[in-house]
């Protein structure tokens, strides 16, 4: 066997440039080398549809008395308006030949809508109208008494009740599938649900740009830059035009004279999802990467990490739970991080893409109003949170002494065609060398082979004469070629490189402060209770013995 083979028996070939020795992939490497499409955009938006002037009992009283001219305000006057609206809505359904579907308890409305979309062939129109009883905020009348005369009079108050909600599921030529929900009772608040990725697909079709769809996203696109522009152009004004368009087509709860008087619908944000999708060229590598990222980022829910992701100061008074959850849906794991009512979800989508989603459930978490006009500010927060999460994961998964750097030091290599022996972490001579290098961190003039020989011999239990010059030259050469030190020009002295300082300190501290005391605590000779680690490991051993004993008894 040759000397080189004995020094580095595991070396079979020289790695290609940029190739990792290990089979693992880092976050940075996956995102830089194996992403075929990156897309950032609004995903699902759930919006409140409401008339601002009718959200308080006082506003409803003004509508009935000042606008409609009634002598007093009572919810009895609202009943004919509600019945007329429901009647016109059901008549519209019969005229358009769309089904009126009564949703059953526990039935997934999205599944019903998906079945209707399969058979829909028109460019746009109503798919069906759904009906369900749900709790909603309504205006009721109670009786009050005049404190002086005792006379009874009606008084409007806000309350809640189980009332019929009508879901209009439709297809729009610009937005694709969406639904608009109306409460059948005054003040007829509603909900609008849209999907930014469906909007993107519709726009790409209109511009005849080829793409391959991913469920709720894109897998590929012939013009990725244009796709990103379309996502960026989805604005509050565009969404408002969608609502205005369909309010003109559908029966309106109020009459034309009411709308002319300013009783108009407006939009506010109930829930907004902002997504960042990285489609991967190597799906299996992406799955392995994501599972590894989950393992290494279980502390992302801690307040100090959350404030990095959301760029918000977190104190003891900050409401909400700060936690990281790992959930599994079937066999697909997902990472969840909470900040107040805002959540970030990250998962491996359909085995093809890394999806990061920030869902803002309360705009007040960030000191922003609910009105849709605040969408630009919400976009900045949501998209920035997605990016910061990936940045934090890069730092945690791709640390300075990451797997690549560790392998570069502790394994054999070739530099400019010259073989470089490994600096193995478990080699006593390497540990002694690293300890000696720490001694020269502050030497402005560097150090020579003679300066290093004395302390190195002491650590190895040898006399200086027992360390020949050839052996010292060998050690200095391999540390220099590994990039830990450099020769001072026109001298025989050396100085540590910045990376050399970090590696020497790292090796020294891990060995001296972690491995040696840790393994001492795990030693069978360690006295019981001498170290918290000793107690924990012995408790674990006891539990394992108990399980094995139970298995033997069962067998």
N, C-alpha and C positions, 0 to 999 in steps of 0.2 A: 504494500500500500504506500502511495506517495505521501510526502509530508503535507502537501496541500489538502489531499483527501482526508488525512487524519485530523487536520485542523478544522475543516468544514465539510463533514461527510454529507450534510443534507443539500449541498449546493449541486444542482443538476444543470442549470442553464442561467444565463444572465437575463434578468428581467428586461422587458422592453421599456423604452422611455415612457415614463408616466404610469407604468403598470404597478399595481399594488401587489405586494408579495402575498398578502392574505386574501382569502376569498371575500372578506367583508367589504362593504362599500360605505363610505362616509356620506353624511348629508351633503356636504359641499360638492363631493365628486358626483353624486347622483344628480344634483340640481344643475351642475355645470356641464356634465358630459352626456347625460342620458335622458334629457328632457327634449321631447320632440315638439311639444306645444305648451306654451304658458299663457294662461288667460285669467285676467282679474276682472270681476264684474259683479253687479248686483244679482243675487240669486232670487230667492222668494221674498216677496213683500206682502205683508198683510196690513191693510190700511183701514182706518176708521172713516166711514162716510157719514157725515153729520151736518146738520144745519146749525151754525153757531148761535143764531138768535133764538133757538128753541131748546137749548140745553138746560135751562133753569125753569122752575115753576113760574117765576116772574116773567120770563120771556114768553111762555105759553099763554099766560094771562094777557099779556100785551097783544099777542096774536089774535086771541078771541075777542077782546074788548075793543082795543084801539084799531086793529086792522079789519077784523070781520064785523065789528059793530054790535056785538052781543051785549046785553045789559050786565051780565056777570059771567065770570069764568067758571066753567064746570067741565069735568071730564065727560059728562053726558053729551056735550056738544061735539066731542071728538069721535064718538062711536060711528056716526054716519060717514065721516071722512074715511075711517078705517075700512068700513064695509065696502065703500065705493072703490077704494084702492085695490082691495083683494078681488073684487068682482072684475075690475078692468084687467088685472094681472092674469086671472084665469081665462078671461075671454081672449086675451092676447095669445095665450098658449094654444087655445083651440083654433084660433085664426091661423097661427103659424104652423099648426099641425105638429106641435111638440108635446111630448108626454109630460104629465104632472105626476111626479114620483114622490110617494110618501116614504121618507127614509125610516127604516126600522131602527130600533134601539141597538146601538153597538155596531151598526153597519158602517163600513168605510165609504165615505162619500166619494173619495178619489177613485176607488175601484169602480163605482157605478159610472162616474164620468169617463174613465178610461174605456169602458165597454161601449159607451155612446160615441166616443171619438173614433173608434175603429170603423164604425159604419157611416161616418159623416164624410160627404164628398164635396160639399160646397166650400168656397173660399172663406166665407164667414157667415155666421148666423148663430141662432140659439140651439143648443143641443137638447136640453130639457130643462124643466123647472122642478126643483126639489122642494119638499116641504117637511119641516121638522119642528117639534116643540122644544124651545130652549128658553132659558131664563134670560130676561133682558130688563134694562132700565126703562121704566115707563112713568107716566104722570097720572096720579090718582087724585080723587076728590075726597076730602074728609070734612066732617062737620065741626065747626068751631062756634063758640058762644061769645057774644058781646059781653065783656065783664060788667058793663053798667046796666044794660037792659035785659041781658040773658037771651037775646034773640039769636037763633041759629043762622049760620050762613056757610056756604061752601068755600073750601080753601084747597088750592092745588098744592100737592107735595110730590117730591120724587120718591119713587118706590121701585120695587122689582116684582116681576111676575113671570109665570110660564106662559109664553105666547107663541103663536106660529111665526116661523121665520121662513122666508121664501128665497131659495137659492136659484139664481139664474146662471146656469153653466152655458158658456158661449165660446165661439171661436172668432177671433179677430184677425184680419189680414195683416196687421202690424204686430200684434202681441201674441198671436197664437191662442192657446187655451187659457181661460181665466174664469173666475166666477164673481158675481155681484150679488150680495145677500141683502135683503130688506127685512126689517122688522115690520110686522103687520099692524103695530100699534104706535100711536103718537109718542115721540116725535119722529118715528120712522127712520131711526138710525140704521146704518148698514155697514157692510164690510166689502172691501174690494181686495181680491187676491190675484196677484200677477206673478210671473216668473221671468226674470231677466234673461235666462238662457233660452227660453222659448221665444222671447222677443228677438234675440240674436239670430236664432235659426230662421225666423220669418224674414228678417232683413236680408240675410244671406241668400235666401231663395229668391227674393225680389230682385237682388242684384246679380243673380245667376252665378254665384260663387260656390264652387263645389266644396262640400264638407261631409265628414262622416260623424254621425251623431253618437254621443255618449249619453247614457241616461242622465238627463238634467245637465247637459254640457256638450262639449265637442271632443271628439277623439282625434280628428285631423281637420285641416282647413287649407284650401289652396291659397288663401290670402290672409295669413294670421294677423298681419298688421291692421288690415281693414276690420277684421273681427274685433280686435281690441278697440279700435276707434268707435265701432258701433256700441260696444259695452260702455265706453266712456260717455257716449252721447245720450244714454238713457237718463233723462232728466225729470225733474218734478213737473215741468211744463208738458212734457210728452205724456206722462201718466195722467195729468189733469185733463188733457185733450181726450184720452181714452174714456174717462168717466163721462165727460160732457157728451161725447158721441153716443154712448149707450143710454144715457139718461134721456136723450132725444128719441131714441128708438123704443124704449120700454115705457110702460105706463108710469107716470109720476104720481107720488102720493098727493101732491098739492096741485091746485089749479094754476092756470097761466097767470091770473091776476095776482096770486100769492108770490109767484116767482118774480114777476115784474116789480113787486114791492120789496124785493131783496131777500126773500126767504129761499136761499140757494144752498146747495150742498157744497161742502168743503172737505178736504182730506187731511188726515193726520196719521202719523206712523204708529201703528200698534206693534209691529214686529218687522225687522229688516235684517236680511241675511246678506253678508258680503263674502264672496268666495274667491279663493285663489287656487287654480287647478294647474298641476304639473303632470302632463301626460308623459309616461315613461317608456323608453325604448326597450327596457328589460323589465317586464312586469314582475318576474320572480324576484329579481334583485330588489325591486321596490318594496315588495312584501317583506322580505327579510330585513331591509333597511328600516321600514316603519316599525316592525316589532322591536328592533333594537333601539330605535328612538324612544319608543314607549318605555322600555326598561330603564333608559338612562334619564328620563325626564319626569319621573313620578313626583318630583318636588316642585313642578311648575306652578302648582296651585298655591304655594306659599306666598304670603303678602309681598315679600321682597322680590319675588319673581314676577308676580302679577303686575306690580307697579312698573316693571320694566316693559312688559308686553303692552300695557294700555297707556303708558306714559301718564299715570295718575298717582298721586301720593296716597299711600295706604297707611292709616294709623289704627290704633285700637278702637277709635270711634267710628271707623268706616263700617257701615252696615253690610250684612251679607256674609255668606260662608265662603272661605277661600280654600279651594280644594282641587285636587286632580283626581279624576275618575277614569278608569279604564273599563269600558263596557265591551261586551261581545254580542254581536248580532249573528247568530249561527257560528261561523268560524272567522268572521271579519272583526278584528278588534278596532276600537276607536278610542281616541284620547279626548277627554273633556276637561276644560279649565273654566272655572267660574269667577266672575268679578261682579259683585252685587247681583243684578238681574241679567247681566250680559254673559254670554257663554261663547267659548271657542270650541269647535269640534274639529278633529283631524282624523282622517281615515284613508284607507287604501280603496279607492273607488273602482268597483267592478274588476279588480285585479289589474287595472291599466293605468291608474292615475293617483297621485297624492293630492287629496282635497283638504284644504284648510278653510274653515268657515267661521266667521264671527257673526253671532246673532245678537242684535241689540233689541231687548224686550222693553226697555224703558230708557228713552232718550235722556231723562233726568239724571241717569247715572253719570253723564258727562256734562251736565249743566246746559243742555240744549233743549229747546222747545219741541213739542210734538208735531207742529205744523209741517206739512210736506215741503214747504219752502226751505226747511233746514236740511234737506237731503244732501247738499254738497258737503256740509260739515260732518254729517254722519258717514258719508263715503270716506272722507279723510280718516276718520277714527277707525272704521271697520277695516279698510285696506291696510292702514298702518299697523293695526294689531296683528293681522295675518303675517305681514313681513317681519315684525319684531319677534313673533313666535319662532319663525324659521331662523332668525338671527340668533336667538337664545339657544335653539337646538343645535345650530352650527357650533356655537361656543362650547356647549356641553358635550357634543358628540365628536367634535373635531378639535380637541384641546391642543395646546402647544406641543405637549408630549403625547400625541395621539398614537394610534396603532402604526401608522406609516413611519412616524419619527422613531418610535421604539424599535421597529423592525430594522430601520436603517442603521441603528447603533448596535443592536445586539446580534445582528446576523452578518454573515460574510457579504462582501460586496466587491465590485470592481470599479475603480476610479481611473479614468483615462487609460484603460487597459491593464491596470495594475491591481493585483489581488490585495484585498484588505481583510485582515482577520477580524473576527467578531469581538465585540466587547460584551461578553455575556454577564448578565446581571448576577447570576449565581456563582460567578468565578471569584474566589477570595482575592485574587490578584487585581481584578478589575475594581472590586470594592475598595481595595487599598489605594489604587491609583486615583479613584474619584475623591476619596478622603483627602489625599495629598493635594489634589488640584484646588480644593476649597481653600487650602492654606495660602495659595498664590493669587487669590482673587484681587487683592489690593496691591499687588506688586507692580508699580508703574514701569519698572525696567524689565519686567518679565522674569523668567527663571531659566536656569540651564539644566542640563542633564545631571550635573553634580548636585545642584540644589535639590533636585527631586529624589536622588538616590538615597540620601540619609533618612528622611522621614518614611520613605517607602520601605526601606529595609527594616526599620523599627516596627512598622505595622505588620510586616510579614514574619517578624521574629528572627531576622537574619542580621548579620553584620554587613556593613557597606561593601566590604571586599567580596562578599558572596553574591553580589549583584554585578555581573560583568557588564562592560560597556556595550557589548553587542545586544544584551538583553534590554538595556535601557533604550538603545536606539530603536529596537523593535517596538517597544511600547510607545515611544514618542511618535514613531512613524504611523502606527495604526490610529492613534488619537488624532494626529494631524489630518490623515486622509478621511477620517470620519467627521471632520469639520469641527472638532472640539478645541483645537488650538491652531495657532499659526506661527511660523518662524518670523522673528523680527529681521528685517532686511539687513544684509551684510553683517550678521552676527550669528552666533550659535546659541542664541537665547530664544525663548518661546513666550507667548502670551496666550491667555484664554480668549476664545471668541465669545461674543454674547451668548450664543447657543451653548458653548462649552460651559460657561458659568451656570446656566440654567440646568443643564444635564448633570453636572457634578453635584450641585446642591440637591437636585431631585433624587439622584441615586443615593446620596449620603443620608438624606432625611428619611426616605422610605425604608431603607435598610435599618438605620439606627433607631428610628422612632416608631416604626410600624411593625416590620417583620420580626425583629429580634424580641421586643417585649411581647408582641402578640403570640409568637410561637412559644415563648417561655410560659405564658399563661395557659397555653393549651397542652403543655407537657404533662405526662402522667405523674411526674415528680412534683408538680406544682401543688402546694398545700390547698386544701379545700377552702373556698371563699376568699382566696388571696387576691383575686382580680374579678371584676364584673364579667369579663369575657369567659373566665374559667367556669363561673357559676352557670352562665347562659349555655355554654357548650355541653356541660355535664347534664343540664336539664334536658337539652335536645337529645343527647345520647340515651337518657332514661326513657324519654317518650318513644324513641325509635325501638328500643328494646321491648317496650310494652306492646307496640304494634306487632312486632315480629312474634312475640310470645302468643298474642291473640290469634295470629295467622296459623301458628303451629297447632294450637288447640283446635281451631276450626278444621284444619286438615285431618 
